[in-house]
């Protein structure tokens, strides 16, 4: 019996939280227990004012192969499937609702709900040999829940082609389509993630938290409502100590003093 935690957690002095999916023998498939462990760790981040950014990584040869199909097939019942997908949906939405950015560090494959996980993260950095697919259709299961995240990252026709063919795309194509931000050679993957992390933690936490919340709200609104929301958010942001210091620093032609903000 393997008693290792399903999700490993590390946090450094900067507030960078690294969550590592730790089910390598199953390509980090999202079992019920894995979903529960991820939810617990994400909830911890949400309650931690010291957290600044989350890096979502994975152990073994793959990032995440999606749902655990063996577990899903063991006890087929509509109620069970409804609870499972609700559990998964809650975890995915928690990522979006966190006040800090979440970066997917992707290697190997990210398929079905694993590809959904990449799409739900705010940012993604992939190894050049990483591959992505929403491949449920190959088993007769249209990737309906992954399609929600995928269609909010990738142009409509490109997303639909992936969904109805189940075909893989490589990391460079994933970047071209907007599924990932950056691609690096495998031995430079951590360095590329760190470059993104360092840029984020150098900024005020409150400004990023306000901005992330607004960014996702306005995407679901009409343009007039989005502008009204953005205007109110920006006015409140301007009253934050961090913004007042940042603007004054710009006027004074000096670096901002954001320590502790």
Buried (B, 14 or more C-beta within 10 A) or exposed (E): EEEEEBBBBEBEEBBBBBBBBBBBEBBBBBBBEBBBBBBEBBEBBEEBEEBBBBBBBBBBEBBBBBBBBEBBEEEEEEEEEEEBBEBBBEBBEBBBEBBBBBBBBBBBBBBBBBBBBBBBBBBBBBBBEBBBBBBBBEEEBEBEBBBBBBBBBBEEEBBBEBBEEBBBBBBEBBBBBBBBBBBBEEEBBBEBBEEBBEEBBEBBBBBBBBBBBBEBBBEEEEEEEBEEBBEEBEEEBEEBEBBEBBEEBEEEEEEBEBEEB
